[in-house]
Amino acid sequence: MAIPRLIRAPFRRQPPDTGAAFAAWLKTPAGEQLLAEERRVLAEALPRLPGLRALQCCAGTPESLLESSVMPLKWTLGTQPGVDIIARPSQLPLPRQCLDLVLLHHSLDFEDDPHLVLGQLARALQPGGALVVVGFQPLGLWGLWRLFRLHSSKVPWIGRFIRPHRVSDWLQVLACEVEGFDSGLYNLPLAGSMRRRFRWLDTLGARFWSQHGAFYVLVARKRAAVMRPSRPRFSLPQAAPNVVPVSMARWRQRHEPDATE
């Protein structure tokens, strides 16, 4: 009996100009609002991650979000002009275990193969290094807004909006342990007077659905490999020492002094 072939639905391929479109959207009032809130959350998380070398993978903006990091060496990677390394995160041109921190800014939302992206970045992290993932939260008001624009061909609504628990499962497979999670921006993606009209959502969301904002920040750490001494599968039998049984009475006669002496 032939085993049927496993059919796996591939990830939807993004248009080739998605990066430039997302970079342009980040300059709109809604995009600037998103970046400001992401910088605020990252300013609390990044200073707690020590190390030497940090890399930011940019889906859109070439601006560095690593200002609050204490690491002295910082680079940006992306396909837009203005980055330090022009490359895709799925084709990372870096050796193994050369980074202490990787910041993934919405790359999983817009890359063609997010599994491959995480695999490449985990390979470049040294044991004990940190991987910070920033993505759109599908379980918030922005995710609900996206459902009404499901057939839209505009960014950011064509992004994947991957659930953070799903990303956490992928990281577990790559030997990365999730250490922290945060979210932010609870208002609707509006601008001007419409945004001010719904300002009460920021206070309400921060109190009642604090983990379901417009975006999430997930901090994971690559587990260090533990060296365990290997045991041989078999061992040669060792000869047991020859033991001659001697009665207790004879042993006492040989070793105890004579009572008559």
GROMACS elastic network, one bead per residue, 0.5 to 0.9 nm:
[ bonds ]
;  ai    aj funct       b0    kb
    2     5     6  0.89891   500
    3     6     6  0.89069   500
    4     7     6  0.89302   500
    9    12     6  0.87842   500
   10    13     6  0.84892   500
   10   113     6  0.84863   500
   11   112     6  0.64323   500
   11   113     6  0.64931   500
   11   114     6  0.84007   500
   12   112     6  0.67175   500
   12   113     6  0.86379   500
   12   160     6  0.86990   500
   13    16     6  0.88128   500
   13   110     6  0.85899   500
   13   111     6  0.77997   500
   13   112     6  0.50296   500
   13   113     6  0.81852   500
   14    17     6  0.82933   500
   14    18     6  0.66560   500
   14   110     6  0.64743   500
   14   111     6  0.69731   500
   14   112     6  0.61130   500
   14   158     6  0.79906   500
   14   159     6  0.82172   500
   15    18     6  0.55283   500
   15    19     6  0.88801   500
   16    19     6  0.76620   500
   16    20     6  0.89049   500
   17    20     6  0.55221   500
   17    21     6  0.62180   500
   17    22     6  0.86550   500
   18    21     6  0.50515   500
   18    22     6  0.59852   500
   18    23     6  0.84948   500
   18    59     6  0.84726   500
   18    60     6  0.81255   500
   18   110     6  0.72236   500
   18   154     6  0.88884   500
   18   155     6  0.73877   500
   18   156     6  0.89998   500
   18   158     6  0.89947   500
   19    22     6  0.51661   500
   19    23     6  0.61264   500
   19    24     6  0.86299   500
   19    58     6  0.86171   500
   19    59     6  0.56754   500
   19    61     6  0.82551   500
   19    78     6  0.86880   500
   19    79     6  0.73238   500
   19    80     6  0.71403   500
   19   110     6  0.78089   500
   20    23     6  0.50486   500
   20    24     6  0.62237   500
   20    25     6  0.86356   500
   20    59     6  0.87063   500
   20    60     6  0.62559   500
   20    61     6  0.84377   500
   20    79     6  0.86508   500
   20    80     6  0.68889   500
   21    24     6  0.51087   500
   21    25     6  0.61703   500
   21    26     6  0.87296   500
   21    60     6  0.76202   500
   21   154     6  0.80825   500
   21   155     6  0.66272   500
   21   156     6  0.86448   500
   22    26     6  0.62160   500
   22    27     6  0.89338   500
   22    31     6  0.89083   500
   22    59     6  0.73970   500
   22    60     6  0.51255   500
   22    61     6  0.76573   500
   22   154     6  0.88659   500
   22   155     6  0.58540   500
   22   156     6  0.65623   500
   23    26     6  0.52639   500
   23    27     6  0.70123   500
   23    31     6  0.89261   500
   23    59     6  0.77594   500
   23    62     6  0.80447   500
   23    80     6  0.84785   500
   24    27     6  0.54787   500
   24    28     6  0.72573   500
   24    31     6  0.86729   500
   24    60     6  0.78772   500
   24    61     6  0.81985   500
   25    28     6  0.53456   500
   25    29     6  0.85937   500
   25    30     6  0.79465   500
   25    31     6  0.57794   500
   25    32     6  0.85876   500
   25    60     6  0.87266   500
   25   155     6  0.70417   500
   25   156     6  0.76768   500
   26    29     6  0.78242   500
   26    30     6  0.72690   500
   26    32     6  0.56514   500
   26    33     6  0.85176   500
   26    34     6  0.77494   500
   26    35     6  0.72961   500
   26    60     6  0.77364   500
   26    61     6  0.72154   500
   27    30     6  0.79894   500
   27    31     6  0.56420   500
   27    32     6  0.56947   500
   27    61     6  0.89958   500
   28    31     6  0.50657   500
   28    32     6  0.60351   500
   28    33     6  0.84354   500
   28   191     6  0.88580   500
   29    32     6  0.51807   500
   29    33     6  0.60810   500
   29    34     6  0.86211   500
   29   189     6  0.87824   500
   29   190     6  0.79300   500
   29   191     6  0.59294   500
   29   192     6  0.81068   500
   30    33     6  0.50681   500
   30    34     6  0.62350   500
   30    35     6  0.87738   500
   30   188     6  0.88226   500
   30   189     6  0.55600   500
   30   190     6  0.62463   500
   30   191     6  0.63021   500
   31    35     6  0.62157   500
   31    36     6  0.85908   500
   31   189     6  0.85186   500
   32    35     6  0.50941   500
   32    36     6  0.60859   500
   32    37     6  0.86712   500
   33    36     6  0.52479   500
   33    37     6  0.64277   500
   33    38     6  0.87302   500
   33   185     6  0.82123   500
   33   189     6  0.87477   500
   34    37     6  0.53600   500
   34    38     6  0.62140   500
   34    39     6  0.86804   500
   34   184     6  0.87671   500
   34   185     6  0.70194   500
   34   189     6  0.88631   500
   34   214     6  0.79261   500
   34   215     6  0.81112   500
   35    38     6  0.50255   500
   35    39     6  0.60697   500
   35    40     6  0.85834   500
   36    39     6  0.52075   500
   36    40     6  0.63520   500
   36    41     6  0.89647   500
   37    40     6  0.50561   500
   37    41     6  0.64736   500
   37    42     6  0.86884   500
   37   184     6  0.64824   500
   37   185     6  0.63423   500
   37   215     6  0.89904   500
   38    41     6  0.52662   500
   38    42     6  0.60959   500
   38    43     6  0.84675   500
   38    65     6  0.87382   500
   38   134     6  0.81496   500
   38   183     6  0.85944   500
   38   184     6  0.73836   500
   38   185     6  0.84884   500
   38   215     6  0.77985   500
   38   216     6  0.84859   500
   38   217     6  0.80714   500
   39    42     6  0.50447   500
   39    43     6  0.59140   500
   39    44     6  0.87816   500
   39    65     6  0.66820   500
   39    66     6  0.88731   500
   39    68     6  0.87928   500
   40    43     6  0.51910   500
   40    44     6  0.68778   500
   41    44     6  0.54403   500
   41    45     6  0.66019   500
   41    46     6  0.88399   500
   41   182     6  0.74196   500
   41   183     6  0.77137   500
   41   184     6  0.75597   500
   41   217     6  0.75943   500
   42    46     6  0.56871   500
   42    47     6  0.85041   500
   42    65     6  0.78206   500
   42    66     6  0.81497   500
   42    68     6  0.74779   500
   42    69     6  0.87891   500
   42   217     6  0.77616   500
   43    46     6  0.58908   500
   43    47     6  0.68968   500
   43    65     6  0.89190   500
   43    66     6  0.84876   500
   43    67     6  0.80285   500
   43    68     6  0.53154   500
   43    69     6  0.77953   500
   44    47     6  0.66355   500
   44    48     6  0.77387   500
   44    68     6  0.81493   500
   45    48     6  0.58694   500
   45    49     6  0.74008   500
   45    68     6  0.86542   500
   45    69     6  0.86380   500
   45   180     6  0.86923   500
   45   217     6  0.89355   500
   45   219     6  0.81282   500
   46    49     6  0.54637   500
   46    50     6  0.83567   500
   46    66     6  0.75631   500
   46    67     6  0.88686   500
   46    68     6  0.61131   500
   46    70     6  0.76213   500
   46   132     6  0.86991   500
   47    50     6  0.71793   500
   47    68     6  0.59536   500
   47    70     6  0.57342   500
   47    71     6  0.86759   500
   48    69     6  0.81112   500
   48    70     6  0.82993   500
   49    69     6  0.74099   500
   49    70     6  0.76141   500
   49    71     6  0.83879   500
   49   100     6  0.86848   500
   49   101     6  0.77367   500
   49   129     6  0.85022   500
   49   130     6  0.71375   500
   50    69     6  0.80696   500
   50    70     6  0.65010   500
   50    71     6  0.65472   500
   50   100     6  0.79337   500
   50   101     6  0.84997   500
   50   129     6  0.88703   500
   51    54     6  0.78634   500
   51    70     6  0.75689   500
   51    71     6  0.55336   500
   51    72     6  0.82993   500
   51    99     6  0.85659   500
   51   100     6  0.54745   500
   51   101     6  0.73156   500
   51   129     6  0.79281   500
   52    70     6  0.82632   500
   52    72     6  0.58976   500
   52    73     6  0.60682   500
   52    74     6  0.85230   500
   52    99     6  0.77616   500
   52   100     6  0.62806   500
   52   101     6  0.83032   500
   53    71     6  0.60931   500
   53    72     6  0.68610   500
   53    74     6  0.60348   500
   53    75     6  0.82457   500
   53    98     6  0.77203   500
   53    99     6  0.52588   500
   53   100     6  0.53252   500
   53   101     6  0.65041   500
   53   102     6  0.87877   500
   54    66     6  0.80423   500
   54    69     6  0.83540   500
   54    71     6  0.65608   500
   54    72     6  0.81776   500
   54    73     6  0.61350   500
   54    75     6  0.64366   500
   54    76     6  0.86981   500
   54    99     6  0.60900   500
   54   100     6  0.59105   500
   54   102     6  0.57839   500
   54   103     6  0.77422   500
   55    66     6  0.84502   500
   55    73     6  0.85031   500
   55    74     6  0.57742   500
   55    76     6  0.57377   500
   55    77     6  0.71403   500
   55    99     6  0.72971   500
   55   100     6  0.84195   500
   55   101     6  0.62646   500
   55   103     6  0.61862   500
   55   104     6  0.85538   500
   56    64     6  0.72318   500
   56    65     6  0.75097   500
   56    66     6  0.74069   500
   56    74     6  0.77827   500
   56    75     6  0.62663   500
   56    77     6  0.60137   500
   56    78     6  0.85401   500
   56   101     6  0.83900   500
   56   102     6  0.57772   500
   56   104     6  0.60676   500
   56   105     6  0.72014   500
   57    62     6  0.89747   500
   57    75     6  0.87642   500
   57    76     6  0.59979   500
   57    78     6  0.59241   500
   57    88     6  0.83146   500
   57    89     6  0.66465   500
   57   102     6  0.74856   500
   57   103     6  0.61341   500
   57   104     6  0.50470   500
   57   105     6  0.60043   500
   57   106     6  0.84763   500
   57   107     6  0.69512   500
   58    61     6  0.60562   500
   58    62     6  0.62452   500
   58    63     6  0.82821   500
   58    64     6  0.85448   500
   58    76     6  0.69067   500
   58    77     6  0.60006   500
   58    78     6  0.51248   500
   58    79     6  0.80103   500
   58    80     6  0.83911   500
   58    83     6  0.83955   500
   58    89     6  0.87787   500
   58   103     6  0.85290   500
   58   104     6  0.69170   500
   58   105     6  0.54786   500
   58   106     6  0.72900   500
   58   107     6  0.66156   500
   59    62     6  0.83761   500
   59    77     6  0.89164   500
   59    78     6  0.65810   500
   59    79     6  0.79788   500
   59    80     6  0.85553   500
   59   104     6  0.82794   500
   59   105     6  0.61882   500
   59   106     6  0.57005   500
   59   108     6  0.84820   500
   59   109     6  0.83919   500
   59   110     6  0.69147   500
   59   111     6  0.79707   500
   60    63     6  0.88937   500
   60    78     6  0.77899   500
   60    79     6  0.83160   500
   60    80     6  0.71509   500
   60   105     6  0.83357   500
   60   106     6  0.81423   500
   60   107     6  0.84963   500
   61    64     6  0.80778   500
   61    78     6  0.87468   500
   61    80     6  0.76843   500
   61    82     6  0.89910   500
   61    83     6  0.89329   500
   62    76     6  0.70617   500
   62    77     6  0.80275   500
   62    78     6  0.73563   500
   62    79     6  0.88629   500
   62    80     6  0.66240   500
   62    81     6  0.72102   500
   62    82     6  0.57143   500
   62    83     6  0.53642   500
   62    84     6  0.87946   500
   63    76     6  0.80823   500
   63    82     6  0.79988   500
   63    83     6  0.78485   500
   64    67     6  0.68564   500
   64    74     6  0.87178   500
   64    75     6  0.80980   500
   64    76     6  0.66517   500
   64    83     6  0.87068   500
   65    68     6  0.77392   500
   65    69     6  0.87119   500
   65   103     6  0.83785   500
   65   105     6  0.87337   500
   66    69     6  0.52460   500
   66    70     6  0.86277   500
   66    71     6  0.87904   500
   66    74     6  0.73273   500
   66    75     6  0.88443   500
   66   103     6  0.80962   500
   67    70     6  0.81578   500
   68    71     6  0.89718   500
   69    72     6  0.82644   500
   69    74     6  0.87696   500
   71    74     6  0.69801   500
   71   100     6  0.86783   500
   71   101     6  0.86151   500
   75    83     6  0.77976   500
   75    84     6  0.58413   500
   75    85     6  0.73993   500
   76    82     6  0.87442   500
   76    83     6  0.52320   500
   76    84     6  0.51737   500
   76    85     6  0.62365   500
   76    86     6  0.85809   500
   77    80     6  0.86841   500
   77    83     6  0.57002   500
   77    84     6  0.60264   500
   77    86     6  0.58204   500
   77    87     6  0.63114   500
   77    88     6  0.74118   500
   77    89     6  0.74843   500
   78    81     6  0.81895   500
   78    82     6  0.88809   500
   78    83     6  0.62443   500
   78    84     6  0.81661   500
   78    85     6  0.65596   500
   78    86     6  0.52398   500
   78    87     6  0.53858   500
   78    88     6  0.57858   500
   78    89     6  0.72860   500
   79    83     6  0.77121   500
   79    85     6  0.82713   500
   79    86     6  0.52272   500
   79    87     6  0.56674   500
   79    88     6  0.63817   500
   80    83     6  0.66311   500
   80    86     6  0.72471   500
   81    84     6  0.87808   500
   81    86     6  0.77758   500
   82    85     6  0.88838   500
   82    86     6  0.87398   500
   83    86     6  0.64074   500
   85    93     6  0.89041   500
   87    90     6  0.84463   500
   87    91     6  0.68070   500
   87    92     6  0.68387   500
   87    93     6  0.74981   500
   88    91     6  0.53322   500
   88    92     6  0.64359   500
   88    93     6  0.88143   500
   88   111     6  0.86141   500
   88   117     6  0.86964   500
   89    92     6  0.50551   500
   89    93     6  0.85364   500
   89   107     6  0.79313   500
   89   111     6  0.83894   500
   89   116     6  0.85576   500
   89   117     6  0.56293   500
   89   118     6  0.85084   500
   89   120     6  0.71633   500
   89   121     6  0.74499   500
   90   111     6  0.79610   500
   90   112     6  0.86713   500
   90   113     6  0.74257   500
   90   114     6  0.79741   500
   90   115     6  0.88429   500
   90   116     6  0.57245   500
   90   118     6  0.80297   500
   90   119     6  0.82865   500
   90   120     6  0.62999   500
   90   121     6  0.83404   500
   91    94     6  0.89881   500
   91   116     6  0.86886   500
   91   117     6  0.79192   500
   91   120     6  0.73707   500
   92    95     6  0.85105   500
   92   117     6  0.84223   500
   92   120     6  0.63258   500
   92   121     6  0.75295   500
   92   124     6  0.83391   500
   94    97     6  0.88414   500
   94    98     6  0.74676   500
   94   124     6  0.66880   500
   95    98     6  0.62203   500
   95   123     6  0.81787   500
   95   124     6  0.62163   500
   96    99     6  0.83714   500
   96   122     6  0.88353   500
   96   123     6  0.55294   500
   96   125     6  0.69889   500
   96   126     6  0.74803   500
   97   100     6  0.81685   500
   97   122     6  0.83461   500
   97   123     6  0.63162   500
   97   127     6  0.72841   500
   97   129     6  0.88033   500
   98   123     6  0.88879   500
   98   124     6  0.56219   500
   98   125     6  0.60528   500
   98   126     6  0.60259   500
   99   102     6  0.71363   500
   99   124     6  0.59858   500
   99   126     6  0.59620   500
   99   129     6  0.70761   500
   99   130     6  0.88520   500
  100   124     6  0.87603   500
  100   125     6  0.60130   500
  100   126     6  0.61945   500
  100   127     6  0.84064   500
  100   128     6  0.76339   500
  100   130     6  0.62848   500
  100   131     6  0.85195   500
  101   125     6  0.70902   500
  101   126     6  0.88370   500
  101   129     6  0.57073   500
  101   131     6  0.58791   500
  101   132     6  0.76352   500
  102   121     6  0.72294   500
  102   122     6  0.88347   500
  102   124     6  0.87898   500
  102   125     6  0.75394   500
  102   129     6  0.82144   500
  102   130     6  0.64852   500
  102   132     6  0.61442   500
  102   133     6  0.83672   500
  103   130     6  0.85093   500
  103   131     6  0.61427   500
  103   133     6  0.61157   500
  103   134     6  0.76469   500
  104   107     6  0.59575   500
  104   108     6  0.77292   500
  104   121     6  0.89614   500
  104   131     6  0.75505   500
  104   132     6  0.60272   500
  104   134     6  0.59598   500
  104   135     6  0.83167   500
  105   108     6  0.79841   500
  105   109     6  0.89282   500
  105   132     6  0.83366   500
  105   133     6  0.63865   500
  105   135     6  0.67367   500
  106   109     6  0.52361   500
  106   110     6  0.68066   500
  106   111     6  0.86699   500
  106   133     6  0.75295   500
  106   134     6  0.55253   500
  106   136     6  0.71954   500
  106   159     6  0.88268   500
  107   110     6  0.54254   500
  107   111     6  0.56317   500
  107   114     6  0.76908   500
  107   117     6  0.81061   500
  107   133     6  0.85795   500
  107   134     6  0.81761   500
  107   135     6  0.77309   500
  108   111     6  0.55487   500
  108   112     6  0.82740   500
  108   113     6  0.78410   500
  108   114     6  0.50034   500
  108   115     6  0.83994   500
  108   117     6  0.74228   500
  108   118     6  0.82822   500
  108   133     6  0.84009   500
  108   134     6  0.85367   500
  108   135     6  0.70742   500
  108   159     6  0.85910   500
  108   160     6  0.76648   500
  108   161     6  0.84587   500
  108   162     6  0.77394   500
  109   112     6  0.87327   500
  109   114     6  0.77905   500
  109   135     6  0.65453   500
  109   136     6  0.72743   500
  109   156     6  0.87137   500
  109   158     6  0.85680   500
  109   161     6  0.58836   500
  109   162     6  0.69011   500
  110   113     6  0.87618   500
  110   114     6  0.83045   500
  110   156     6  0.87963   500
  110   158     6  0.80740   500
  110   159     6  0.54657   500
  110   160     6  0.68596   500
  111   114     6  0.59637   500
  111   117     6  0.77799   500
  111   159     6  0.88708   500
  112   116     6  0.89001   500
  112   117     6  0.89616   500
  113   116     6  0.54840   500
  113   117     6  0.65141   500
  114   118     6  0.62837   500
  114   119     6  0.85725   500
  115   118     6  0.54125   500
  115   119     6  0.62703   500
  115   120     6  0.87825   500
  115   170     6  0.75107   500
  116   119     6  0.50059   500
  116   120     6  0.61533   500
  116   121     6  0.86586   500
  117   120     6  0.52758   500
  117   121     6  0.63192   500
  117   122     6  0.86315   500
  118   121     6  0.52039   500
  118   122     6  0.60114   500
  118   123     6  0.84924   500
  118   170     6  0.80216   500
  118   171     6  0.75890   500
  118   174     6  0.80934   500
  119   122     6  0.52058   500
  119   123     6  0.61709   500
  119   124     6  0.87999   500
  119   171     6  0.87869   500
  119   174     6  0.69260   500
  120   123     6  0.51546   500
  120   124     6  0.64810   500
  120   125     6  0.89481   500
  121   124     6  0.51096   500
  121   125     6  0.63624   500
  121   131     6  0.80729   500
  122   125     6  0.51760   500
  122   126     6  0.81216   500
  122   131     6  0.77910   500
  122   171     6  0.85518   500
  122   174     6  0.67562   500
  122   175     6  0.83799   500
  122   176     6  0.78959   500
  122   222     6  0.73759   500
  123   126     6  0.77252   500
  123   174     6  0.87772   500
  125   128     6  0.80289   500
  125   129     6  0.56599   500
  125   130     6  0.75083   500
  125   131     6  0.79615   500
  125   222     6  0.72383   500
  126   129     6  0.53824   500
  126   130     6  0.87169   500
  126   222     6  0.73373   500
  126   224     6  0.82409   500
  127   130     6  0.87891   500
  127   221     6  0.80795   500
  127   222     6  0.53528   500
  127   223     6  0.57042   500
  127   225     6  0.71215   500
  128   221     6  0.59116   500
  128   222     6  0.50878   500
  128   223     6  0.57675   500
  128   224     6  0.57558   500
  129   220     6  0.85078   500
  129   221     6  0.56182   500
  129   222     6  0.55447   500
  129   223     6  0.81675   500
  129   224     6  0.89369   500
  130   176     6  0.85893   500
  130   219     6  0.68831   500
  130   220     6  0.56584   500
  130   222     6  0.63645   500
  131   176     6  0.82272   500
  131   218     6  0.81292   500
  131   219     6  0.59069   500
  131   220     6  0.51374   500
  131   221     6  0.60420   500
  131   222     6  0.76005   500
  132   217     6  0.68398   500
  132   218     6  0.56275   500
  132   220     6  0.63139   500
  132   221     6  0.86461   500
  133   167     6  0.87527   500
  133   216     6  0.79406   500
  133   217     6  0.56909   500
  133   218     6  0.50850   500
  133   219     6  0.65183   500
  133   220     6  0.82072   500
  134   215     6  0.70121   500
  134   216     6  0.57439   500
  134   218     6  0.65498   500
  135   161     6  0.69124   500
  135   162     6  0.74496   500
  135   163     6  0.87449   500
  135   164     6  0.80932   500
  135   214     6  0.87666   500
  135   215     6  0.55542   500
  135   216     6  0.56099   500
  135   217     6  0.68790   500
  135   218     6  0.85643   500
  136   140     6  0.89644   500
  136   142     6  0.80776   500
  136   143     6  0.77653   500
  136   156     6  0.89258   500
  136   159     6  0.82490   500
  136   160     6  0.81107   500
  136   162     6  0.70806   500
  136   163     6  0.82248   500
  136   164     6  0.88732   500
  136   213     6  0.85786   500
  136   214     6  0.60061   500
  136   216     6  0.62847   500
  137   140     6  0.59776   500
  137   141     6  0.86975   500
  137   142     6  0.73826   500
  137   143     6  0.63425   500
  137   161     6  0.58806   500
  137   162     6  0.70177   500
  137   163     6  0.63772   500
  137   164     6  0.72674   500
  137   183     6  0.81557   500
  137   211     6  0.88562   500
  137   212     6  0.65081   500
  137   213     6  0.64928   500
  137   214     6  0.54439   500
  137   216     6  0.58116   500
  138   141     6  0.80641   500
  138   142     6  0.69921   500
  138   144     6  0.72355   500
  138   146     6  0.82783   500
  138   160     6  0.85627   500
  138   161     6  0.51228   500
  138   162     6  0.65747   500
  138   163     6  0.60923   500
  138   164     6  0.87195   500
  138   212     6  0.80523   500
  138   213     6  0.88336   500
  138   214     6  0.78005   500
  138   215     6  0.82871   500
  139   142     6  0.79218   500
  139   143     6  0.56322   500
  139   144     6  0.72201   500
  139   161     6  0.88683   500
  139   163     6  0.74938   500
  139   211     6  0.88998   500
  139   212     6  0.57198   500
  139   213     6  0.78125   500
  139   214     6  0.84233   500
  140   143     6  0.51305   500
  140   144     6  0.63243   500
  140   145     6  0.86200   500
  140   186     6  0.76883   500
  140   209     6  0.82611   500
  140   211     6  0.84011   500
  140   213     6  0.51723   500
  140   214     6  0.58928   500
  140   215     6  0.82776   500
  141   145     6  0.60464   500
  141   146     6  0.85289   500
  141   186     6  0.68887   500
  141   187     6  0.74378   500
  141   188     6  0.65136   500
  141   189     6  0.87848   500
  141   212     6  0.77424   500
  141   213     6  0.68761   500
  141   214     6  0.65939   500
  142   146     6  0.61160   500
  142   147     6  0.87783   500
  142   186     6  0.82088   500
  142   187     6  0.82837   500
  142   188     6  0.64886   500
  142   189     6  0.69250   500
  142   213     6  0.75372   500
  142   214     6  0.52394   500
  142   215     6  0.84233   500
  143   147     6  0.65722   500
  143   157     6  0.87779   500
  143   161     6  0.73013   500
  143   213     6  0.89795   500
  143   214     6  0.72765   500
  144   147     6  0.52176   500
  144   148     6  0.70273   500
  145   148     6  0.54916   500
  145   149     6  0.67370   500
  145   150     6  0.88228   500
  145   157     6  0.87547   500
  145   188     6  0.79104   500
  145   189     6  0.82265   500
  146   150     6  0.58122   500
  146   152     6  0.86398   500
  146   156     6  0.87617   500
  146   157     6  0.56916   500
  146   158     6  0.85331   500
  147   151     6  0.86134   500
  147   157     6  0.87451   500
  148   151     6  0.82331   500
  148   152     6  0.88694   500
  149   152     6  0.51655   500
  149   153     6  0.87624   500
  149   157     6  0.69475   500
  149   158     6  0.89233   500
  150   153     6  0.85328   500
  150   157     6  0.71860   500
  150   158     6  0.76891   500
  151   157     6  0.87011   500
  151   158     6  0.81940   500
  152   155     6  0.82947   500
  152   157     6  0.66677   500
  152   158     6  0.67870   500
  153   156     6  0.89236   500
  153   157     6  0.73522   500
  153   158     6  0.60219   500
  154   157     6  0.59964   500
  154   158     6  0.60972   500
  155   158     6  0.54550   500
  155   159     6  0.68581   500
  156   159     6  0.55489   500
  156   160     6  0.89935   500
  157   160     6  0.79914   500
  157   161     6  0.84299   500
  158   161     6  0.87529   500
  159   162     6  0.86511   500
  161   164     6  0.89460   500
  162   165     6  0.85313   500
  162   166     6  0.69434   500
  162   167     6  0.71396   500
  163   166     6  0.53350   500
  163   167     6  0.66098   500
  163   168     6  0.88186   500
  164   168     6  0.60909   500
  164   169     6  0.86811   500
  164   181     6  0.88565   500
  164   216     6  0.74103   500
  164   217     6  0.87143   500
  164   218     6  0.74969   500
  165   169     6  0.63418   500
  165   170     6  0.88124   500
  166   169     6  0.51270   500
  166   170     6  0.64725   500
  166   171     6  0.87702   500
  167   170     6  0.50931   500
  167   171     6  0.62582   500
  167   172     6  0.87243   500
  167   218     6  0.88057   500
  168   171     6  0.50698   500
  168   172     6  0.62739   500
  168   173     6  0.89053   500
  168   176     6  0.85820   500
  168   177     6  0.81806   500
  168   178     6  0.66565   500
  168   218     6  0.82586   500
  168   220     6  0.83933   500
  169   172     6  0.51327   500
  169   173     6  0.66473   500
  169   174     6  0.89953   500
  170   173     6  0.53429   500
  170   174     6  0.66860   500
  170   176     6  0.87327   500
  171   174     6  0.50008   500
  171   175     6  0.64792   500
  171   176     6  0.50909   500
  171   177     6  0.69789   500
  171   178     6  0.76528   500
  171   220     6  0.77085   500
  171   222     6  0.88351   500
  172   175     6  0.51846   500
  172   176     6  0.51987   500
  172   177     6  0.60798   500
  172   178     6  0.78521   500
  173   176     6  0.73458   500
  174   177     6  0.88618   500
  174   222     6  0.80428   500
  175   221     6  0.84581   500
  175   222     6  0.59340   500
  175   223     6  0.57215   500
  175   224     6  0.85512   500
  176   220     6  0.58741   500
  176   221     6  0.52034   500
  176   223     6  0.56817   500
  177   219     6  0.86006   500
  177   220     6  0.52387   500
  177   221     6  0.52359   500
  177   222     6  0.62708   500
  177   223     6  0.66517   500
  178   181     6  0.80529   500
  178   218     6  0.72777   500
  178   219     6  0.59131   500
  178   221     6  0.63717   500
  178   222     6  0.88575   500
  179   218     6  0.79244   500
  179   219     6  0.56947   500
  179   220     6  0.53351   500
  179   221     6  0.69232   500
  180   217     6  0.81271   500
  180   218     6  0.59203   500
  180   220     6  0.69826   500
  181   211     6  0.81607   500
  181   216     6  0.71478   500
  181   217     6  0.56957   500
  181   219     6  0.62767   500
  182   210     6  0.81169   500
  182   211     6  0.62969   500
  182   212     6  0.89864   500
  182   215     6  0.86212   500
  182   216     6  0.56833   500
  182   217     6  0.51983   500
  182   218     6  0.66539   500
  182   219     6  0.88173   500
  183   210     6  0.65438   500
  183   211     6  0.51016   500
  183   212     6  0.63856   500
  183   213     6  0.54065   500
  183   214     6  0.73440   500
  183   215     6  0.56885   500
  183   217     6  0.60538   500
  183   218     6  0.87287   500
  184   202     6  0.89520   500
  184   205     6  0.87736   500
  184   206     6  0.76521   500
  184   210     6  0.70565   500
  184   211     6  0.73947   500
  184   212     6  0.74929   500
  184   214     6  0.61491   500
  184   215     6  0.59980   500
  184   216     6  0.67858   500
  184   217     6  0.86983   500
  185   188     6  0.83905   500
  185   202     6  0.67918   500
  185   205     6  0.82572   500
  185   206     6  0.83192   500
  185   212     6  0.88288   500
  185   213     6  0.51661   500
  185   214     6  0.53128   500
  185   215     6  0.70902   500
  186   201     6  0.60026   500
  186   203     6  0.80829   500
  186   204     6  0.81214   500
  186   205     6  0.53854   500
  186   206     6  0.70555   500
  186   209     6  0.84932   500
  186   210     6  0.81661   500
  186   212     6  0.77569   500
  186   214     6  0.61225   500
  187   190     6  0.79536   500
  187   195     6  0.72850   500
  187   198     6  0.66989   500
  187   199     6  0.66437   500
  187   200     6  0.81066   500
  187   201     6  0.53576   500
  187   202     6  0.54673   500
  187   205     6  0.80073   500
  187   213     6  0.81581   500
  187   214     6  0.79548   500
  188   191     6  0.87869   500
  188   195     6  0.69944   500
  188   198     6  0.74851   500
  188   199     6  0.89792   500
  188   201     6  0.80958   500
  188   214     6  0.84049   500
  189   195     6  0.76487   500
  189   214     6  0.87647   500
  190   193     6  0.85410   500
  190   194     6  0.60750   500
  190   195     6  0.50885   500
  190   196     6  0.88476   500
  190   198     6  0.89829   500
  191   194     6  0.58960   500
  191   195     6  0.50558   500
  191   196     6  0.79316   500
  192   195     6  0.55894   500
  192   196     6  0.66275   500
  192   197     6  0.88796   500
  193   196     6  0.50414   500
  193   197     6  0.61114   500
  193   198     6  0.88829   500
  194   197     6  0.50657   500
  194   198     6  0.66833   500
  194   199     6  0.88589   500
  195   198     6  0.53371   500
  195   199     6  0.62367   500
  196   200     6  0.84202   500
  197   200     6  0.77728   500
  198   201     6  0.57521   500
  198   202     6  0.80166   500
  199   202     6  0.57598   500
  199   203     6  0.75914   500
  200   203     6  0.54892   500
  200   204     6  0.62606   500
  200   205     6  0.85229   500
  201   205     6  0.56516   500
  201   206     6  0.82584   500
  202   205     6  0.52954   500
  202   206     6  0.60997   500
  202   207     6  0.86637   500
  203   206     6  0.53733   500
  203   207     6  0.64528   500
  203   208     6  0.88234   500
  204   207     6  0.53325   500
  204   208     6  0.61057   500
  204   209     6  0.78223   500
  204   210     6  0.88652   500
  205   208     6  0.52968   500
  205   210     6  0.57438   500
  205   211     6  0.87793   500
  205   212     6  0.79710   500
  205   213     6  0.73697   500
  206   209     6  0.61253   500
  206   211     6  0.82229   500
  206   212     6  0.89781   500
  206   213     6  0.82158   500
  207   210     6  0.59788   500
  208   211     6  0.88224   500
  209   212     6  0.54383   500
  209   213     6  0.73325   500
  210   213     6  0.64736   500
  211   215     6  0.89656   500
  211   216     6  0.76114   500
  212   215     6  0.76264   500
  212   216     6  0.77896   500
  213   216     6  0.70734   500
  223   226     6  0.89669   500
  231   234     6  0.84955   500
  232   235     6  0.68343   500
  235   238     6  0.86869   500
  239   242     6  0.88427   500
  240   243     6  0.87573   500
  246   249     6  0.83751   500
  246   250     6  0.67954   500
  246   251     6  0.66276   500
  247   250     6  0.54927   500
  247   251     6  0.63534   500
  247   252     6  0.88158   500
  248   251     6  0.50609   500
  248   252     6  0.62051   500
  248   253     6  0.86665   500
  249   252     6  0.52746   500
  249   253     6  0.63512   500
  249   254     6  0.89248   500
  250   253     6  0.50198   500
  250   254     6  0.64012   500
  250   255     6  0.88394   500
  251   254     6  0.52783   500
  251   255     6  0.62821   500
  251   256     6  0.82092   500
  252   255     6  0.52518   500
  252   256     6  0.53036   500
  252   257     6  0.86923   500
  253   256     6  0.58681   500
  253   257     6  0.78500   500
  253   258     6  0.80188   500
  254   257     6  0.81323   500
  256   259     6  0.85166   500
  257   260     6  0.86954   500
  257   261     6  0.76917   500
  258   261     6  0.55947   500
